[in-house]
Amino acid sequence: MTRKIIDHAEPQAEGKRVAEFVKMDRESGVHPAVQELSKRAPERSDENRKAVEYARIERGKEA
């Protein structure tokens, strides 16, 4: 029985050229999309708010 195309392993990206490309890509800096996501304000969730309120009540502080 012969092997099908999907039975073959994925070709490995190895070698001097690939290593050099990866090195240059890593040294080039952070991707612009990652920078934009880092600038966004963190979203506040209701679960986080509940934890903050429970901690405040536990400490004995009034609203």
N, C-alpha and C positions, 0 to 999 in steps of 0.2 A: 504494500500500500504506500502510495506516495504522500508526501507531506503537503499540506495546503499552505497557501500564502500566510494565513493567519497563524499557522503553527510555528512559524519562524520567530526567533527572538528579535527584539528591537535592535537595530544597529547601534553600537556603542560609539559615542562621540569622544574619541580619544585621539591624542596626538599633540604634537608641538604647536600646530596652528590653532587648535581649539583651546589649548591651555593659554596661549598668548592672548587670544581673543577674550577669554574669560577674565584674565588678569587686567587687560585694558578696560573692560567693561566695569569691573569692580572699582578700579581706580578713578573712573570718570565721575563718580559722585552718586548722589541720590537721584532717583528718577523723579521728574517733576510731579507726577501723580502722587507719589509718596509724600512729597513736600506739601502739596495742597491738602492731603488728608491729615497731615500733622498739624496744620494751622487751624483746623476746625475745632470748635469748642466741644468738649465732651458732652454727650447727651445725658441728661439726668433722668433716671428711671424712677417710677413710683416705688419700686422695691428698695432702692437706695434711700429714698426719702423716708420710707417707713423705718428703716434701720436707724436713721439719724434721729427720728422722733422717739423711737423706743429708747435709744441711748440717752436722750435728753431727759425723758421721764424717769429713767432709772437713776440718773444723777440727782433728781429731785428739783429740777428747774421748771418753772412755769413758762408758758408761752409768752 
